[in-house]
């Protein structure tokens, strides 16, 4: 029997991008979807994005941005950010906290940190890593680091978001079947060298799991203009347009 599913992450309040990804998933005939979190911040549609996810009854994990906004946590300074980005980040997060409905705030607070979907093979879904909402696991993270997570001893795959960089990697575990490590990339916020939006297509056939990154295009200029027309800092509109040119 064939089991098919889709996984996406890091929508960041970008409703046009989410709708484009969901339309692509529908086009592929996939009905079982999972979202790895960070559904708010960056673009002007946090409540609308949550409404779409809830309408579709898509299981969602809580990301670090969701946690910060829903639980009114302070903004931590990151050394990698320029002064301009630090200021924009503070302003954007404050806006998300202000415009999010109380019902959606409670919904974000209630989201789980991890998920093991009801599939024929055991898969662990997390936002960032099995132990943190903010730890970065990249395609080149060492096998030793990944295999040290005790949560992975009885699963066939670890799938995480957070980095906005898509990857699928097979890690040798010696005598056991290999561990698949994957990231669907981001729906709503582009990183340099990455597609406008991406998601992960999964198939389980005859006891074997396969994962593939799918890419999607949407009207980026429309989103950039919507950011400029909203209270979201223009920094993010400029960043979006810069990155589609890279």
LOGUMI-141073 format. One record per residue: residue in one letter; x, y, z of N, C-alpha, C in turn; residue number from 1. Coordinates in pm, whole numbers. Each point is the difference from the previous one (the first is absolute). Example, Ala and Ser with C-alpha at 12.3 -4.5 7.8 and 13.67 -1.06 7.14 Angstrom:
2
('A'; (1319; -569; 780); (-89; 119; 0); (90; 120; 0); 1)
('S'; (-35; 105; -72); (82; 119; 6); (-77; 109; 73); 2)
% end
This chain:
246
('X'; (84; -120; 0); (-84; 120; 0); (88; 125; 0); 1)
('X'; (-45; 105; -65); (73; 126; -8); (-61; 103; 94); 2)
('X'; (84; 60; 85); (-41; 110; 89); (73; 126; -45); 3)
('X'; (-76; 106; -21); (60; 126; -45); (-34; 111; 99); 4)
('X'; (94; 89; 22); (-23; 111; 92); (87; 118; -41); 5)
('X'; (-34; 117; 53); (74; 123; -29); (37; 68; 131); 6)
('X'; (118; 62; 2); (47; 73; 117); (52; 135; -46); 7)
('X'; (-40; 105; 69); (53; 134; -29); (25; 74; 129); 8)
('X'; (71; 112; -9); (42; 70; 121); (19; 149; -27); 9)
('X'; (6; 76; 107); (42; 141; -4); (-81; 82; -100); 10)
('X'; (-130; 9; 28); (-91; 78; -84); (20; 150; 24); 11)
('X'; (25; 37; 123); (29; 138; 39); (-103; 100; -52); 12)
('X'; (-128; -36; 21); (-112; 90; -26); (-14; 39; -147); 13)
('X'; (60; -79; -89); (-3; 28; -144); (-112; -82; -64); 14)
('X'; (-119; 58; -4); (-117; -74; -49); (8; -36; -148); 15)
('X'; (40; 90; -89); (12; -40; -142); (96; -116; -21); 16)
('X'; (110; -2; 73); (95; -111; -13); (-62; -129; 52); 17)
('X'; (-69; 7; 114); (-66; -120; 54); (-103; -54; -97); 18)
('X'; (-81; 88; -57); (-103; -45; -93); (63; -66; -124); 19)
('X'; (113; 54; -45); (68; -60; -116); (52; -139; 34); 20)
('X'; (56; -16; 118); (51; -131; 41); (-114; -99; 18); 21)
('X'; (-107; 42; 64); (-114; -90; 18); (-62; -41; -134); 22)
('X'; (-4; 94; -94); (-52; -33; -132); (90; -103; -70); 23)
('X'; (131; 12; 18); (91; -96; -61); (-14; -137; 65); 24)
('X'; (-16; -2; 131); (-23; -127; 70); (-129; -65; -51); 25)
('X'; (-105; 80; -14); (-127; -52; -53); (19; -53; -142); 26)
('X'; (78; 70; -80); (24; -41; -138); (66; -138; -6); 27)
('X'; (82; -29; 99); (66; -131; 6); (-90; -107; 63); 28)
('X'; (-122; 36; 36); (-95; -97; 51); (28; -45; 142); 29)
('X'; (72; 82; 77); (35; -35; 138); (-100; 64; 94); 30)
('X'; (-54; -77; 91); (-101; 51; 93); (51; 9; 144); 31)
('X'; (107; -69; 33); (51; 1; 137); (119; 97; 8); 32)
('X'; (-17; 106; 78); (102; 105; 10); (38; 25; 145); 33)
('X'; (123; 49; 18); (50; 39; 131); (80; 130; -15); 34)
('X'; (-11; 88; 99); (73; 127; 1); (92; 2; 121); 35)
('X'; (128; 35; -23); (100; -4; 106); (14; 130; 79); 36)
('X'; (-91; 95; -21); (-1; 117; 86); (58; 127; -60); 37)
('X'; (8; 103; 85); (31; 137; -39); (-101; 49; -104); 38)
('X'; (-123; 9; 45); (-109; 44; -89); (-20; 151; 6); 39)
('X'; (62; 69; 96); (-18; 144; 14); (132; 74; -21); 40)
('X'; (-11; 135; -3); (112; 92; -20); (44; 10; -145); 41)
('X'; (37; 119; -41); (60; 34; -128); (-100; 62; -97); 42)
('X'; (-106; -67; -37); (-98; 52; -96); (-129; 41; 73); 43)
('X'; (-95; 64; -70); (-112; 65; 69); (-121; -88; 32); 44)
('X'; (9; -134; -15); (-121; -82; 11); (8; -106; 109); 45)
('X'; (37; 31; 122); (11; -107; 102); (-133; -67; 32); 46)
('X'; (-105; 78; 19); (-130; -59; 32); (-58; -78; -118); 47)
('X'; (21; 51; -120); (-51; -67; -119); (73; -132; -25); 48)
('X'; (130; -4; 24); (76; -123; -15); (-49; -106; 99); 49)
('X'; (-19; 41; 124); (-49; -94; 100); (-139; -50; -37); 50)
('X'; (-83; 90; -49); (-135; -41; -42); (7; -106; -111); 51)
('X'; (91; 20; -96); (12; -96; -110); (47; -137; 51); 52)
('X'; (96; -1; 89); (50; -126; 55); (-109; -71; 80); 53)
('X'; (-77; 78; 75); (-107; -61; 79); (-114; -50; -88); 54)
('X'; (-32; 76; -105); (-104; -44; -93); (37; -134; -63); 55)
('X'; (127; -15; -34); (47; -123; -65); (28; -112; 100); 56)
('X'; (-12; 32; 129); (25; -98; 107); (139; -63; -12); 57)
('X'; (98; 86; -26); (138; -45; -15); (68; -1; 136); 58)
('X'; (56; -112; 44); (76; -1; 126); (119; 96; -10); 59)
('X'; (18; 82; 103); (104; 103; -1); (83; -10; 128); 60)
('X'; (132; 13; -13); (89; 9; 115); (20; 147; 38); 61)
('X'; (42; 23; 122); (30; 136; 46); (146; 33; -31); 62)
('X'; (22; 107; -75); (135; 45; -29); (47; 104; 99); 63)
('X'; (125; 41; -13); (55; 99; 94); (-68; 136; -14); 64)
('X'; (-38; 40; -123); (-72; 126; -17); (-141; -11; 60); 65)
('X'; (-63; -113; -20); (-132; -21; 58); (6; 8; 153); 66)
('X'; (102; -62; 57); (19; 2; 145); (20; 142; 51); 67)
('X'; (87; 74; -70); (31; 137; 45); (-123; 89; -5); 68)
('X'; (-79; -13; -106); (-118; 85; -14); (-111; -44; 94); 69)
('X'; (-30; -129; 3); (-113; -49; 79); (22; 16; 149); 70)
('X'; (125; -14; 44); (32; 6; 143); (62; 133; 40); 71)
('X'; (-1; 98; -91); (49; 135; 26); (142; -1; 56); 72)
('X'; (86; -81; -63); (139; -7; 44); (81; 117; -57); 73)
('X'; (106; 42; 68); (82; 111; -51); (76; -40; -125); 74)
('X'; (39; 100; -79); (79; -23; -120); (147; -7; 38); 75)
('X'; (66; -106; -39); (142; -15; 30); (82; 52; -117); 76)
('X'; (107; 69; 30); (87; 56; -103); (86; -111; -61); 77)
('X'; (13; 3; -132); (84; -97; -70); (114; 74; -69); 78)
('X'; (121; -46; 25); (119; 69; -50); (6; 2; -152); 79)
('X'; (-62; -98; -66); (8; -7; -146); (-85; 107; -68); 80)
('X'; (-87; 66; 74); (-89; 99; -59); (66; 138; -2); 81)
('X'; (-23; 72; -107); (44; 139; -8); (-86; 86; 92); 82)
('X'; (45; 120; 34); (-84; 89; 82); (-137; 24; -63); 83)
('X'; (-5; 12; -133); (-128; 22; -68); (-92; -120; 18); 84)
('X'; (55; -121; -15); (-83; -119; 17); (-42; -19; 144); 85)
('X'; (88; 33; 95); (-38; -12; 142); (-118; 90; 31); 86)
('X'; (3; 124; -50); (-111; 93; 26); (-129; -49; -66); 87)
('X'; (12; -48; -125); (-119; -50; -71); (-58; -120; 70); 88)
('X'; (87; -86; 51); (-44; -122; 68); (-80; 34; 125); 89)
('X'; (49; 94; 79); (-70; 41; 121); (-137; 56; -35); 90)
('X'; (-5; 83; -104); (-126; 62; -40); (-99; -104; -55); 91)
('X'; (50; -94; -80); (-87; -100; -61); (-59; -94; 105); 92)
('X'; (82; -40; 96); (-49; -90; 104); (-103; 70; 89); 93)
('X'; (27; 127; 31); (-96; 77; 80); (-133; 13; -74); 94)
('X'; (6; 18; -132); (-122; 8; -80); (-75; -131; 3); 95)
('X'; (70; -112; -14); (-66; -131; 4); (-71; -20; 133); 96)
('X'; (64; 37; 108); (-62; -13; 132); (-125; 86; 10); 97)
('X'; (3; 115; -65); (-112; 94; 11); (-120; -41; -84); 98)
('X'; (24; -56; -120); (-112; -25; -92); (-57; -142; 13); 99)
('X'; (74; -90; 61); (-49; -137; 11); (-124; -4; 89); 100)
('X'; (-103; -69; -47); (-122; -10; 80); (27; -84; 125); 101)
('X'; (-80; 23; 102); (17; -75; 124); (-24; -149; -22); 102)
('X'; (-98; -33; -83); (-27; -142; -30); (122; -65; -68); 103)
('X'; (59; 73; -95); (116; -56; -69); (123; -5; 91); 104)
('X'; (8; 92; 93); (110; -6; 97); (-9; -127; 84); 105)
('X'; (-119; -31; 45); (-19; -123; 78); (26; -123; -86); 106)
('X'; (-41; 7; -126); (25; -112; -91); (150; -25; -17); 107)
('X'; (78; 105; -18); (146; -14; -11); (59; -58; 129); 108)
('X'; (-46; 48; 114); (52; -49; 127); (-23; -149; 19); 109)
('X'; (-108; -50; -58); (-37; -141; 20); (68; -94; -100); 110)
('X'; (74; 53; -95); (62; -87; -101); (110; -85; 63); 111)
('X'; (19; -122; -49); (104; -87; 56); (139; 38; -50); 112)
('X'; (103; -45; 72); (140; 23; -39); (47; -105; -101); 113)
('X'; (-52; -120; 10); (41; -109; -88); (-124; -79; -42); 114)
('X'; (17; -80; -105); (-111; -81; -48); (55; -127; -64); 115)
('X'; (-63; -112; 31); (29; -126; -67); (-128; -39; -75); 116)
('X'; (-5; 26; -130); (-123; -26; -75); (-37; -148; 0); 117)
('X'; (-127; -25; -16); (-51; -137; -8); (23; -51; -142); 118)
('X'; (122; -49; -24); (41; -50; -130); (57; -141; 16); 119)
('X'; (15; -76; -108); (53; -136; 12); (144; -6; 48); 120)
('X'; (77; 108; -14); (137; 5; 50); (11; 113; 101); 121)
('X'; (83; -15; 104); (11; 104; 102); (82; 119; -48); 122)
('X'; (-60; 118; 7); (63; 124; -43); (-17; 103; 112); 123)
('X'; (106; 74; 29); (-7; 106; 101); (1; 135; -70); 124)
('X'; (-102; 81; 28); (-9; 137; -52); (28; 98; 112); 125)
('X'; (88; 97; -26); (31; 105; 96); (11; 131; -76); 126)
('X'; (-3; 112; 74); (20; 127; -69); (147; 23; -31); 127)
('X'; (85; -12; 102); (143; 29; -19); (87; -121; 30); 128)
('X'; (-11; -54; 122); (73; -121; 36); (-81; -74; 105); 129)
('X'; (35; -126; 30); (-77; -74; 100); (7; 59; 140); 130)
('X'; (97; 90; 26); (12; 53; 136); (-23; 151; 9); 131)
('X'; (-28; 66; -110); (-8; 146; 4); (-85; 52; -113); 132)
('X'; (-67; 115; 23); (-74; 68; -105); (89; 94; -81); 133)
('X'; (126; 15; 41); (85; 99; -67); (137; -52; -42); 134)
('X'; (26; -129; 18); (128; -56; -42); (0; -24; -151); 135)
('X'; (109; 36; -65); (8; -14; -146); (69; -132; -36); 136)
('X'; (-71; -84; -77); (55; -122; -56); (1; 14; -151); 137)
('X'; (120; 3; -56); (14; 23; -144); (32; -131; -73); 138)
('X'; (3; 8; -133); (32; -117; -81); (137; -55; 32); 139)
('X'; (93; 87; 43); (137; -45; 31); (25; -20; 149); 140)
('X'; (-107; 4; 82); (18; -34; 141); (53; -142; 10); 141)
('X'; (98; -22; 88); (67; -129; 4); (-96; -113; 37); 142)
('X'; (28; -117; -55); (-79; -119; 33); (8; -29; 149); 143)
('X'; (117; 23; 59); (15; -25; 144); (-97; 86; 80); 144)
('X'; (-12; 127; -37); (-93; 89; 70); (-143; -49; -14); 145)
('X'; (-39; -36; -121); (-138; -44; -23); (-31; -131; 70); 146)
('X'; (90; -96; -10); (-26; -131; 58); (8; 0; 152); 147)
('X'; (52; 109; 59); (8; 9; 145); (-135; 30; 65); 148)
('X'; (-97; 46; -79); (-132; 28; 57); (-66; -132; 39); 149)
('X'; (-33; -20; 126); (-61; -127; 40); (-137; -22; -62); 150)
('X'; (-67; 109; -39); (-134; -12; -59); (3; -70; -136); 151)
('X'; (120; -16; -60); (9; -56; -134); (30; -149; -2); 152)
('X'; (14; -60; 118); (38; -141; 5); (-105; -93; -61); 153)
('X'; (-125; 41; 1); (-106; -89; -48); (-78; 59; -116); 154)
('X'; (60; 96; -73); (-69; 59; -114); (82; -21; -127); 155)
('X'; (-69; 7; -115); (66; -15; -129); (36; 135; -63); 156)
('X'; (-60; 108; 52); (27; 131; -58); (-18; 111; 103); 157)
('X'; (85; 101; -10); (-15; 126; 74); (-24; 108; -104); 158)
('X'; (-113; 70; 15); (-32; 107; -94); (-21; 128; 80); 159)
('X'; (78; 101; -34); (-4; 126; 75); (-1; 119; -96); 160)
('X'; (-42; 114; 51); (0; 124; -77); (102; 97; 58); 161)
('X'; (-43; 126; 19); (74; 104; 73); (113; 65; -80); 162)
('X'; (78; -77; -73); (115; 60; -71); (-42; 70; -128); 163)
('X'; (-111; -37; -58); (-48; 48; -131); (83; -54; -115); 164)
('X'; (85; -98; 25); (80; -63; -104); (-47; -145; -17); 165)
('X'; (-44; -34; -121); (-52; -134; -26); (113; -101; -19); 166)
('X'; (-24; -123; 45); (97; -106; -22); (-65; -135; 24); 167)
('X'; (57; -104; -60); (-32; -140; 32); (133; -73; 5); 168)
('X'; (25; -69; 109); (131; -63; 21); (-19; -135; 68); 169)
('X'; (78; -97; -41); (-3; -133; 60); (123; -17; 88); 170)
('X'; (-22; -44; 125); (109; -14; 97); (15; -146; 38); 171)
('X'; (118; -53; -20); (29; -140; 30); (3; -21; 152); 172)
('X'; (-76; -100; 46); (0; -33; 142); (63; -137; 26); 173)
('X'; (78; -49; -95); (65; -128; 20); (-92; -116; -32); 174)
('X'; (-32; -79; 102); (-78; -121; -24); (-148; 27; -20); 175)
('X'; (-50; 112; 51); (-141; 33; -17); (-23; 66; -135); 176)
('X'; (-127; 13; -40); (-29; 72; -124); (41; 146; 16); 177)
('X'; (39; 68; -107); (48; 138; 12); (-109; 94; 51); 178)
('X'; (45; 112; 58); (-91; 106; 44); (-14; 101; -112); 179)
('X'; (-123; 32; -38); (-22; 110; -93); (-13; 129; 79); 180)
('X'; (78; 99; -40); (-4; 133; 62); (-42; 98; -109); 181)
('X'; (-107; 75; 25); (-52; 87; -106); (-55; 130; 57); 182)
('X'; (-4; 99; -88); (-56; 131; 31); (-78; 45; -123); 183)
('X'; (-127; 40; 17); (-79; 41; -116); (35; 139; -53); 184)
('X'; (92; 72; 68); (23; 139; -37); (-112; 87; 56); 185)
('X'; (-22; 115; -62); (-98; 95; 52); (-109; 30; -101); 186)
('X'; (-119; 24; 51); (-111; 46; -83); (8; 151; -19); 187)
('X'; (17; 72; 111); (-29; 143; -5); (113; 98; 1); 188)
('X'; (124; -45; 20); (111; 96; 6); (123; -62; -65); 189)
('X'; (47; 63; -105); (107; -55; -83); (136; 21; 66); 190)
('X'; (85; -101; -9); (141; 11; 34); (82; 3; -129); 191)
('X'; (120; 60; 4); (82; 9; -122); (22; -137; -63); 192)
('X'; (-20; -8; -131); (23; -123; -73); (-112; -100; 8); 193)
('X'; (-106; 31; 72); (-112; -93; 16); (-117; 40; -91); 194)
('X'; (-90; -94; -28); (-117; 33; -83); (-95; 94; 74); 195)
('X'; (-92; 59; -77); (-97; 91; 61); (-76; -68; 114); 196)
('X'; (-41; -122; -22); (-67; -79; 103); (26; -147; -29); 197)
('X'; (-1; -82; 105); (23; -143; -20); (-75; -80; 105); 198)
('X'; (-15; -130; -32); (-63; -93; 93); (57; -138; -26); 199)
('X'; (-30; -93; 90); (57; -133; -6); (-109; -101; -32); 200)
('X'; (22; -78; -107); (-92; -107; -37); (54; -132; 54); 201)
('X'; (-83; -71; 73); (40; -128; 58); (-83; -115; -53); 202)
('X'; (65; -114; -22); (-69; -122; -41); (54; -118; 78); 203)
('X'; (-90; -87; 42); (38; -126; 62); (-59; -111; -85); 204)
('X'; (88; -81; -58); (-43; -109; -88); (80; -125; 36); 205)
('X'; (-72; -108; 32); (63; -128; 33); (106; 15; 109); 206)
('X'; (-34; 78; 103); (89; 15; 114); (119; 91; -22); 207)
('X'; (3; 75; -109); (111; 90; -29); (-51; 143; -10); 208)
('X'; (70; 91; 67); (-36; 142; 0); (86; 76; -100); 209)
('X'; (-63; 82; -80); (73; 91; -89); (-52; 141; 20); 210)
('X'; (90; 97; -8); (-33; 141; 19); (57; 81; -115); 211)
('X'; (-76; 100; -46); (46; 84; -110); (-44; 144; 23); 212)
('X'; (90; 94; -22); (-32; 142; 12); (-70; 48; -126); 213)
('X'; (-114; 66; 17); (-75; 59; -111); (9; 153; 12); 214)
('X'; (13; 68; -112); (10; 145; 0); (-123; 63; -64); 215)
('X'; (-33; 120; 47); (-121; 70; -42); (33; 147; -21); 216)
('X'; (-63; 60; -101); (10; 144; -21); (-132; 66; 33); 217)
('X'; (7; 125; 44); (-121; 78; 28); (32; 146; -30); 218)
('X'; (-97; 87; 17); (17; 141; -34); (74; 71; 113); 219)
('X'; (133; -4; -7); (83; 60; 104); (-18; 151; 4); 220)
('X'; (-10; 62; -117); (-16; 146; -5); (-128; 44; 69); 221)
('X'; (-106; -81; -13); (-126; 32; 68); (20; 0; 151); 222)
('X'; (72; -98; 51); (24; -8; 144); (86; 117; 46); 223)
('X'; (103; 34; -78); (86; 113; 36); (-81; 130; 7); 224)
('X'; (-90; 18; -95); (-82; 121; 2); (-97; -1; 118); 225)
('X'; (-54; -117; 32); (-90; -11; 115); (74; 34; 129); 226)
('X'; (127; -40; 10); (80; 35; 117); (16; 152; 8); 227)
('X'; (31; 63; -113); (19; 146; -1); (-129; 73; 34); 228)
('X'; (-113; -59; -37); (-130; 62; 27); (-49; -26; 142); 229)
('X'; (72; -83; 75); (-41; -36; 135); (92; 66; 102); 230)
('X'; (-18; -37; 126); (88; 51; 106); (128; -82; 15); 231)
('X'; (11; -111; -75); (123; -79; 3); (114; 86; -55); 232)
('X'; (117; 0; 63); (111; 83; -48); (34; -27; -146); 233)
('X'; (26; 107; -75); (34; -12; -141); (128; -81; -21); 234)
('X'; (79; -13; 103); (124; -79; -10); (-30; -138; -59); 235)
('X'; (-111; -60; 40); (-30; -136; -43); (-47; -6; -145); 236)
('X'; (-65; 107; -48); (-35; 6; -142); (127; 11; -85); 237)
('X'; (92; 84; 45); (126; 16; -73); (80; -130; 1); 238)
('X'; (2; -68; 114); (72; -126; 11); (-59; -104; -95); 239)
('X'; (-132; -6; -6); (-67; -97; -86); (37; 23; -146); 240)
('X'; (-3; 125; -45); (31; 28; -138); (148; -21; -32); 241)
('X'; (85; 27; 96); (144; -26; -20); (25; -149; -20); 242)
('X'; (-68; -80; 78); (33; -143; 1); (-53; -74; -122); 243)
('X'; (-107; 48; -63); (-42; -69; -121); (94; 33; -115); 244)
('X'; (81; 106; 17); (95; 38; -104); (135; -71; 18); 245)
('X'; (19; -68; 114); (129; -62; 29); (13; -136; -69); 246)
% end
